[in-house]
Amino acid sequence: MSSRRRWAATAATAVLTVGLLTHPGASAAAPPSAPATAPEIALDPGQSALIRFRLPDEAAFQQLVASGADVATRPRTTDGQVMADVVVTSAELAALTRRGAVAVQVIQTEADGARRLAEGRRSARLAGEDTLQFLQAYWWTSNGRTFLQTQVATSASDDPDVEITVTWTTADGTTGSYPLYRFEDSGEYQYHVEVPQRLPAKPVKVSATSSLGGRSRVVTPTAWPNATPPPLPTGYQKDFIDAYMTPIDIRARIQRLGRQYDDLVDVVDLPRRTQGYRRTAAAYLGDPAAAAVVVESVKFGDQGMNGVQVRTVDPGRANRPLGATYRDRVLTVSLATDAGGKVISTTDDVAAFITARYPQRFTAFVEEGSAGVPMPVTGPARLDDGLAGSEVPQRPWTVQALRIGAVRDGSKVGVLAYSQEHAREWATPLVTLEFAERLLANYATDPATRELLNSVEVFVIPTVNPDGANYSFNDYNFQRKNLVNHCTGASRDPALRNSWGVDINRNYTVGSYFDGYVGGSPNCLSGTYAGTGELSEAESNNVIALAKANPHIKYALNVHSYGGYFMWSPGAYKAAGRVTLPRPSIDEAKYFQDSARRIVGAISASRGTVTWPAYTGPVADVLYSAAGNSADQLYYELGIAAWDFEVGNDIWNEDTQQWEGVGFQPPFDEAHAESQEYADGLLELVRIARDSAATTR
């Protein structure tokens, strides 16, 4: 069988959340061990987990996407088999297994917190027509190990079957090679690429050959990132993070910092209060498996509707019309009867009657599959909002920011760091709070920190999406969106509660779904649901309001997880022709790249984690199209140099010679390490802002 490997991203992948660009592989110098038989992975009934699957082929992955599966990352292809990270329930795991998928790694459980591959006729080409060009050739060391990553483009871009092999050589003459795989995005060829390869030593030259006979010139790989932050002084205070933090914990930390460092920080209440950790109350009137009507409160459950009961009764008399009473928090529906006294009301009759009779209290709709069937005598059923977090206040939430600086009057260049737009990304507030606390704690004792806060003003929003985060911690740890439910009709079925909400990072105004860009969805149940319109949500409005109220903010960094990316605009494209938002100018692009090297270098200084060069660049190029993301609005509309982190880099497993994912809520030791290294990266961004301000005076 051919060793050709290829993956294509299409507009259909709007369900994707955070992704990986490439797939595990091994160099010739350190071949992977033969894969052992995968242990059987099972979930308890009703449990969800983030699992890495080995799928039989690309078609299986496309079936996942088409079915609306919660695919967490871009797939990665190894020897014709597709590896994909998918959030699944126990039933979905069993269904995938029956269809030939093999669960190879449980990245994270609920309890723990494209195109088809095809053989085609090769285009008739002369060898001289196949020109190869290295787009990237970088090497680095991490924890005593050497890695190489390359991207190569071929002029035979229309031929889907071109195979490219990279050969490397070290200083002592050791050589090895590895194949690249073809990467397409929205039907457009981009390049051939592979995950970083483990090498025995620093490579001194690399070259590429193709199956059409093409050869690249020999190039010398460049050190990556080739930037080192200044050393920290003796006594520098760090490591302020000792546990995952809920929004309630974060609010307490913000208040404590405001009191402890009142000369350096202001606590800012952002203008738009969120819905709060609240939902309407609902109940099934009848058996969902047979015939049922969903009765839902108009007000939120905490507004006196939790515990309200609803029932249907047979009036016991002939020729009675459909009727209802609401007394002592019990809604009683008396079903209609015919001349013989037989109940004749249908589910549709009952749902319409409740909605029309009590429009200020209840709305009702027929459960899917129950339309037009006789309404049974049933109940009483108790309405409930389904929320489990008893300690979470059920009221609108005021999102807060820290404004940090020795001078906080708008006269200094501003830097904005914000996190947890996506609720399930628990490690991200740990990064921004560690960063904030380092600045405050070291101001009095470290001259370098003092100089930074005398020159720069820093804004930090630790949790943009507190409602979704509260739901993630208490109800469903894979919750991505906020809690505002714009669904109508059968999509409001309580069985779908974990799919409600708006993706905050698809709700901004530039390059949005509403403008025709790829990566947002109009489906209220989609993980990338863009909302009812641009800036329809309080959470997105708060980010933009803070930036607009402080026009001296010239730098921003949005912290997400997971995958280990460092990115900037453009973040979206239109599918036809893959037309991106306007590219930064040549000078701006160089500034983004040079700054990225500094920040990636600072991150790597903590524990040797290196963000891959293939994962460093514009969002639309190294990840996917993310229509309506916040960084694009900050950059294009407000002129802010805006970057994005995806913390949680894959970890190299020396035993298996594979890169392994860490997930949205890794074991706390890993989350803690991420907080430390990415706080280092945020500190480097403040230095970059300081340096830029100094050169423009």
N, C-alpha and C positions, 0 to 999 in steps of 0.2 A: 504494500500500500504506500502511496506517496506520502512524504513527510510534510507536504504543504500544509500551512496553517494560516488561518485568516479569520478576522472578525470584523463585522460591519455594524456601526451604530446607526439607528434610524430614528425618525421622528416618533415612531411607535414606542420608544423607550421613555416616554414621559413619566412612567411610573418609577423610574430610577430615582434614587435619592442621592447618596454620596457614593462615588465609584472608584474602581481601580482601572488603570489603563492597560496593564499587561498581565502576564501570567507566569507562574513559577517555571523555572528552568534551571539547568545545571551546566556548568562549563565542562569542556573536555578534560580539564585538569582535575576536576573534582566531580565525577559523575555521581548522580544520585543513586542511592540504593534501590534495588527493585522494590516496588511498592508491596507492602504486606497486605494481607487480606484485611479490609476495613472492618473494625468491630461494628456490630449492629448498634445503631443509634435509635432510640425510641423516646417518645415524649409521653407524659401522662395525659389522659383525656382532657381536652380543653386547653392544654399548655401551648404556649408559643415559644419559638426559639429562632435565633439567627444561626443558620446552618450553612456551611459550605458544601455544595453538592458537586459531584462529578456527573455531568450529563453525558449521554451517549454521543450527542452531536449538536451542532448549532441549531438544528430544527427544534430540538427539545427546549433550548433556551427561548427561541421565538414563541413557542407555545406557552411558556411561562409568562412572557411579556403580554401576549394577546389575552391571556386569562386574567390579567390584572394582578398578578403576583407581586408581592412587596419585595422587589429585587433591590438589594442594598448597594450593590457595586456593579461596575462594568464587569462582564465576564472575562476570564482569562483562559486562553486555550493552550493545551499541552498535548502534543502528539495526537491531534484530532479530537481530543476530548475537551469539553468545556467545563470550566470550574466557575460556579456562580454562588454568591452569597445571597440567601433568600430568607426572609422572615416567614416562617410557616407555623401553622397550628399542627397538632398531632394528626388531625385528619388529613391535612394537606401533605404532611410528611409521608403518611401511608400511601396516599394517592400518587405522589411523585415516585416513591419507591416501586410501586407496582408498574409504573411506566418506564422503569429502567434507570432512574436516577439513583446514585449512591451517595449517601450522606457520609462525608469523610471527616468533617470537623464541626463540633458544636462550638461556634465562636462565642455564643452568648445565649442563655436561656431566659425565659420570662422570670424565672425565680431569681436569677442573677441581676436582677435589675433590668439593526442587526440583520444580520442577513444569514441565510442558510449556507453551510459549508457545502460546496458543490464541485464536482469534477467536470471540467469543460474542455473544449478543444482549444489547444494552445494557438495563440496568434502566430502567423508566419512572420518572423522578424529576422533580420540580419543581426549578427552579434554586434556589429558596430553601431547599431541603433540603440542599444541598451546602455545608457550612461548612468553610472552610479555616483551619488554624492553623499558624503557624510553630513548630516545635519547636526548631529551631536556625537561626541566621543569624549566621555568624561570618566575619570577614575577617582577613587577616594579610598581611604582606610577608615574602618569603624571597628573599635574594640579589637584591634590587632589583625583584622581581616581586610583584604583588598577586594574591591569590587569595580567592575567596568560596566558602563551603560552606553549603548549606541543607538542612533537612529540613522537610517540610510534611505534615501529616496531614489527611485528608478525613473528614467525617462519613459520606460515601457509601462506607464501608469495605467493604461487601459487594459492590460493583460492581467487578469485576476490570478493567473497561475504562476507568475514569476516567483521563484524562490531565491532568497538572498542569504548568504552565509558570511559571517564575519570571522576573520582569522586574527588572532592577537599574538604578540611576541613580547616576552619580558627581556630584561637586560642580559640575563644569562643564557639567552637563546631558547628558552622553553616556549613552546607554541601550543596553541589550542584553537578550537573554533566552536561556533554555535550558530544555529539558524535563527533568523528573525521571522516574525510573522507580519503579514500585511494588515495595516490598520486603515480602515475606511470610516468616515463619519458623514452621516446624512447622504450616503451614496457617493461621496467624493473621496478619492484616494488621498491619503495624507503622507504616509511613509511606511517603512518596515521598522519594527522595533522589537525589543525583548526586555524583560525585567533585568535588573543588575545581575551580572554574572560574577560568581566567586572565582578569583584568580589566585595563583600561588604567590604572585609578587606584582609590583608596579608594572603595567604595560608600557612599553616604549614605542610601539607602533601597532597600528591596526589597518586592515584592508578588507574590502568586501568583494565578493564575486556573486554572479547571478547564474541561474539555470539557463539563461539565454547566452551565456558567454561573456557578459559584461564584467568589467573590472573597475574598481575605484582606484584613485591614486592612494598611496600609502600616507597615512596621517599619524601625527603624534597626539595621543589623548591628552587632554587638559585636566589639571587638578581641579577638583570640585569640592567645596565652593571656593576654596582658596582665599578665605577671609577668616580672621580671628578677632574676637572682641577683646577689649582691654581686660586685663586681669582684675579680679575683684580683690579689694584690700583685705587685710587681716581684720577679722571682727565684723565683716559684712553680714548683715542679718538677712536670712532667707528661710524657706521652708515653713510657711505659715499655714499650710494646708494639712489637716489631719483626718479628714473624713469627707465623703460625698456630702453635698449641701443641698437641701431643698430650698425652694424660694423663701420659706419661713426662716431657715437658717441664714440665708443670704441677707434678708432684710435685717436680721439681728446683727450680722457682721457689719453691714453698712452703717447702722446706727452707732455701733461701738466705735468704728473708725471716725465717724463724725464727732463724737464726744472726745475721743482720745487725742485727735490731731486737729482741733478746731481752728488752729492757726494756719493749717495747710490745706484743709478740705472743706468744701460745702456739699451738703446732701441736697440734690436737686430732684424735686418731684416733677416727673414728666407730665405733659398736659392731658393725655388721653388715658382715662382709667379703662382697664380691660374689663371684660364681662365678669371675671372672677371665677373661682372654682365652683361653678354652678351649672346645672342643666335642668331642663324641664323634667317633670315626673311622668312616667308612662307605665302602662300595664297592658297585658294581653287579656282581653275579654273573650274567653274561649280557649281552645287548644290550638296552638300554632301549627300543629301537625295535621289538624283536621279542618277546623273553621274558626277563625279568630278575627277580632277587630282590635286594633291598637288604639287605646284611649290615652291622650296626652294632655297634660295641663298647659294652659297658655302661659301662666306665670312659672317662674323657676320653682323647683321642688322646695327650696329653703324658704320660700315665701308662703308657707302654709299649705303646700300641695303634697308634700311627702306624707304618705299614710292615708290619703283620701282613697275611698273604696268605690268600686263600681260593680254592678251586677245586673243580670237580666232575670226577669220573672215571667211566668205564664199567668195572665190575669184570671184564668179559670172561668172565663165567660165568653160567649160567642159574640162575633161581630164587634170586637173591640179594636179601636185604632191604636197605632203605636204612640206611646206616651212615656213620660219620664218625670221623676221628682228628684230634687237634690236637697237632702235634709241631714243635719248632723254629720256632715262630711261623708255622706254616702250618696252616690248617684245610682238610682234605681231606674232601669229601663223596663217598661212593661211592653211586652211584645204584642204585635197585632194578631188577631185571630179571625178565622172565617166563620161562616154560618154554623159550622159543626163544632166550633170551639177549638179547632186545630191552629197552632201557631203558624203564621205565614210570613213573618218578617225574615228578610234575608240580611246577610252581613252588610251589603251595600245600604239597605234601608237604615239599619241601626247606625252605621258610621255617619251617614248624611244627617240623620235626625239629631244625633248628639252635637255635631258641629253647628247645626242651625239653631238648636234650642238654647245652647249655652255658649255663645261665641266668645264671651269674656272669660270663661273658665276652662273650656275643654275644646279640643279638636280631635277628630277621630278619622281613621282610614282603615281600609280592609287589608289584612295581612296578605302578602303575596301568595297566590294559589288558593285564596279563600273567596274570591269574588263570586257573588251571585248564589252562594250556597245558603241553605236554611240556617238561621241564627239559633244556636242552642240556648237553652236555659242554663246559665252558668254564673259563677262568681260566688261570693264577692272576691274581686281581685284588688290588690293594694297597689296604688301608684307609688313609684319610687324613682328618684333621679339616678340611682345606680352608682353613686359616688361612695367610695370606701374610706376616704381620708377624713376621719372624724375630727382630727386636730386642725384641719385647714379651714380658715375662716371663709364662709361662703358669701362673699360680698365683692363688689368691684374692687380691683386691685390697682393701687397706685405704683407704677413702675418708677424706680429710683435710679439715679446716676450719682457717681462721685465726681466732683470737680476738684482736681488736685493741682496745686501750684503755690509757689510763694507769692506770685502776683496773679490775681484772678479777676482781671478787669478787661480781658479781651485784647490787651496790648501785646501779648506774646503769642507765638505760633501755637496752634492747638492740635492735639492728637486725640482721636476717638478710638477706643477699644470697646467692642461690644460682643456679646456671646449669647448662646442658647436661644437663637431664633427657632431652632428645632428642639423640641422638648426633650427628646430621648438622649441628647448629647450631654450627658451628665458631667463629663470631664471639663467641658468648656468654661463654666463659671469659675472652676478651680484655677484656670490659667489667668483669667482677668483679675480675680481677687488676689492671687499670689503676687501678680505684677503690681497692683495698687498698693498692697501692704509693704512691699519692698521699698517703693518710693517713699512712703510715709515714715517707715521705721528707720531708714538710713539717712534721712535728711540731716539729722542733728550730728551724725558721727562720720559720715562719708563725704569728703569734699566733692567727689565726682557726682554723687546723687544730688547734693546741694546745688551744684552748678546746673544740672539738668532742670531741676524744679525752679530755679531762678530764671531759666531761659525759655521754658516750654510749659504750656498749660495742658493738663491731661484730663480727659473725660472717660469714665468707665461705666458701661451699663452691663452689670454681671449677668442678668437674666432678662432678655427682651420679652420672653414668652412665659411668664410665671404660671398662667393658668394651665397651659399644656404641660409644663414641668411638674406641677402638682399632680396632674392626672398620671403622668409617667411614673412618678414615685409611688403613687397610692393605688392606681387602678390597672394600668396597662403600660408596662415599661417601654414598649416600642412606639408609644405615641409620638408622632412627629409634629403635628400641627397644633393650632390653638384649640379652644373649646367652643368657638362660635359655630353653631350648626345652621348652615344655610340650606340644608337639604329639604326637599319637599316630598309629599306623597310617601310612597313605599320606602324611599331611601331614609326615612326617619324611623324605620323599624329598629327597636332597641337592640336587636341582634347585631346591628351595624354600628353600634355606638363607638367602637374603637377606630372607625374609619371617618368619623365626622371631623370637621374643622378645616381651617384654611392654612396652607403652607405660607408662613410669613415671608419666607425668602422667595416667593413668587408673586408678591402682592405690591411690588413697587412700580414706578411709572415708566421707566426707560427699558426698551426692548422687551416689553411684556407680552404675555399671551394675547392680550387685547390688541396689541399692535401687530400680531401675526408671527411672533417669534416662537421658537420651539422650546419646550421644557416645562411649560405650565399646562394645566388641564382645566377644562370647564366642568369636569365631573366632580361633584361635591364629595364623592367617596374616594377620589384619587389621592395618593400621597402628595401630589404636587398641585392640588386644587388651588387655583389662583384667586379665588374669592369672587364676589359679585362685581367687582370692578377694581381699578387701581386704587391703592391705599384705602380699601374698604375696611381695614382692620385697625384697631387702636394701636396694636403692637408696632406695625410698620410706620404709622403716623408718628409715634414717639421718637423713633430713630431719626426721621427726617426733620421733625420739629426741633430736636436738640441741635442738629447740624445747621439748620437755617437760623436759629436764634444765636448762634455763635459762629459768624462768618470767618473768624480767625482760625477755625478748624481747617487745616490743610492736608491732614493725613488721617487715614482711618484703617482699621484692621478688624475684620469680622472673623470671629473664632468659631469654627465648626469641627465636627468629627464624623467619620474617621477616615484614615487612608494615607495621611502624610503628604499633603499638597501645599504649595505656596503659589497663589494665583492673583491675577489682576484682570482688568477689562481688556478686550470685550468679553462679556459673559454669556452672550446669546447670539443666535443666528436664525435666519429664516431658512426653512428646509429647502426650497427650490434654489439650487445652486450653492447652498451653504453660505449665504450672504450674511456676514457678521455685522454687528454694530461697527461704526467707524473705528479703524485701528488707531492707537496712539501714534503720534508723530515719531520719527526716527529718534529724536532726542529723548522724548518721553519713554519710548520703549527701552532705550539704553538705560535710562534712569531707573525704571522699574527693575530691569534685570540686574543692574549693579547693586541696587538696594537689596534685592532678593539674595544675592550672594552674601551680603553682610548679615542679613537676618538668619539665613540658613546656617551660616558659620557660627552665629551665636547659639542657635539651637543645638548644634552638634557638640558644642563645648561642654554640655551638661553630662551626657552619658554616651556620647558617640553616635547618636541618632542623626542620620543624614537624609534630608529630604531629597529624593531622586531628581536629577536634572530633567528627566522626562515628565516629572510631576510639577515642574516649576515653569510657569508661563501663564498666558491668558486662559481664563476659565474655559472658554469655548474650544480651546485647542487641546488642553491637557486633561480635562474632565468630561464635560458635556455641555450642551446648551442649557442654560438655566434662566429661562425667560422671566423678567421682572425681579431680578435679584437686587439686593440693597446696594452692593458695591457699584453697580452700573449707574444707579441714580445719583449716588454721591459723586461719582467721577464725571459723568457727562452733564449733569444738570447743575451741580454745585462746585465743580472744579476741584474736588478733593482727590488727592492721590490715594486710591482705595485698594487695599489688598484683602485676601482671604486666606486664612489658615484652615487646613483640615488636619487637626492633631490626630495622634494615634497611628503612627507609621507602622507598616508591616514589620515584623520582627524576624530576623534571619535565624533559622534553626539549623545549626551546624550538623546535627545528627542526620537530619533528613535532606539537607541541602535544599531547603525550600523556604520561601517567605510565607509567614503565617499572619492572618488578620487578627486584630484585637477587639473589634466591635465597638458599639456605642457606649457600653458600660463595662469596661474591663475590670478585672480584679483591682481593688483599690491601690495596691502597690504600683500597678501600671498607670492608673489614672494619676496617682501622685507624681510619678516620674514625668508624665506628660505636662503636668502643671508647672514643674520646675523648668523643664527645657524650653517650653513655649513662652513662659514668662521671661526667660532670657531673650527670646526673639522679640518680644514686645519692648523690652528695654532698649534693644538695638534700634528699633523703630524710633524711639524717642531721641536717641543720639542722632539718627539721620535727620529728624526734624530740626534738632538743635543746629546741626551742621549747615543745613539748607538755610535756616534763618540767618546764620552768621554770614553766609556768602552773599546774601541779598540786601544786607544793611547798607 
